[in-house]
Amino acid sequence: MAKYFLIPVIVFLSGCQFWIVGHSVDKRALVIGTGTAEPAAGTTVYTMEIVGANIICKGTSSPNRQRRSALEPEAWTELTCDDGRTGKGESTRTTLDTGVSKGTDSCGNMFVFDYSINQDFIAQKEAEYRAMVKRNGGFWNDKCVASTDAPKHSDPLL
């Protein structure tokens, strides 16, 4: 009997894939990505791409252990991109399978994201955000001039 119970527990405690889609706050850059959540630890690992800019960012999130109210974020995120910029953000679940994040990179670019284990939801959001970016001209005014100019992240979160 015990061996039948062990398999679902292992599956529950192992990684859970999720999808990410977002945009810059000026609504001119699209960001897509995927990640893996570790429910037992409350952490995630993810990779995102700023579409059209050929910038790949990888990051992690960890629980906000100081959270005292529902108004505070559930998790803090940090990322590093292949062009040298770094970023910080915060995340909050909105439903059992979906959440929102916001963050800023070391150059001052700000982004908002949706994430979910529901791939259909993210596909709908991606179509919505792609259309929005296209309507706004699709030209992203990246505040990082060059990869060597990306400063260390020192600004307070948003």
N, C-alpha and C positions, 0 to 999 in steps of 0.2 A: 504494500500500500504506500509506503513512504517514497518509493522510487517514482511513482506516478505524480506525486505532489511536487517533487523536486524540479521537474522539467518546467512547469509553468513559472515557478519562482525564478529560475535562472533566466528565462525569457523576459520576465518582467524587470529584472534587475540589469539586464544587458542594454546596450545602446538602442535608442529609438531615433529613427531618421525624421528630420523635419526640413521644410523648405522655407526660403526667405525671399521676399521681394520688397523693394523700397525705392525711394527717390530722394533726390536732393530737395531741400526746402524751397529752392527757386523753381522746382518742378521741371528741371531741364536735364537731369541725369537719372538713368535707370540703374538699379542695383539688383542683381539676382544671386542666389546662392543656396547652399545646402548645409546641413549640420547634423550632428549626432548629440542627443541628450543622454545623460546618465542620470536617470531618475533617483537612484539611491543616494548619489552624492549631490544632486541638485545642480550639476554643472553641464555645460555644453562646449562643443568644439565645432567651429564652422568655417566655411570658406565662402567668400563673396567676390563678385566681379562687378566693377563699374563698367557697364556695357558701353562699348565704343571708345573707351579710354584705355583699354588694355591694361587695367590696373586690377591686380588680384590681391585681396586682403584675407588674412587668416586670423582667427581670434578665438577667445574663450569667454565664458561667462561663469560667474560664481554667485551663490546666493547672497543677498543682503541680510546678513545675520543681525544687523542693528535695526531692522525694520520694526517700527512701532505702530504703524497705522496703514490702512489700505491706500492712503495717498502717497506713500513712499514706494519706490521701485522694489520689485521682488528680486532683481538681480542686477549686478554690475557687469559690464562687458568691456573688454579691451581687445584691440586688434593691431596688427602690423601689416602694412602693405608692401608689395614688392618694389615700389618706387621710393620707399624710405619713410613715408608718412605713418603716423600712429593714430589711434583713435580711442575714445572712451565713450561709453554710453550707459543707458539704463533700459531695463525691460520689465514689462508687467504682463501677466496673463489676462486676457479678456474673457475667455471661455475655457473649457477643459482642454481643448485642442488648439487654441489660437492665442496669440499675444501681439503686443506692439512694442517697438523699441524706438529710441531716438538717441542720436549721438553726434559728436563733432570730431573732426580729424584735427591733426596738429597744425593745419593751415587755416582753420576756421570754417571749413565747409561743414554744413550741417545736413543731416539725413534723418529720415523717418522710415520705419520698416514695419512690415507685417511678417509674422512667422507662424507656421502651423504644421501639424502632422497631416493635415487634410490637403493633399496635393491639388484637388479640384478648386478649393478656396484660393490657394496661391495662384493657380493658373488664371482664375478670374481677375484677381488683383493685378497680376502681371499684364493682362490685356488692357485693363483700365489705366495702369500707370504708363504703359507704352504709348497709348493714345494721348494721354496727357502730356508726356514729354514731346511727342510729335507736334501737338498743337502749340506748344511753347517754343518751337523752333529747334529743339533737340541740341542746341549748342550750350554746353555746360561751361560756365565761367569758373573753372577750377582755380582756387586761390593759391594752390601750390604752383609756382612758376616752373620749377624743374625738380627732378628727384633729389638733387643735391641740396636744394633749398628747403626741404621739409624739416622744420624745427622739431625739437622734442615737444611732446604734449605737456603744456604747463597751464593751460587755461582751465578754469573751473568748468565742470560739465554744464553745457548749455546755459 
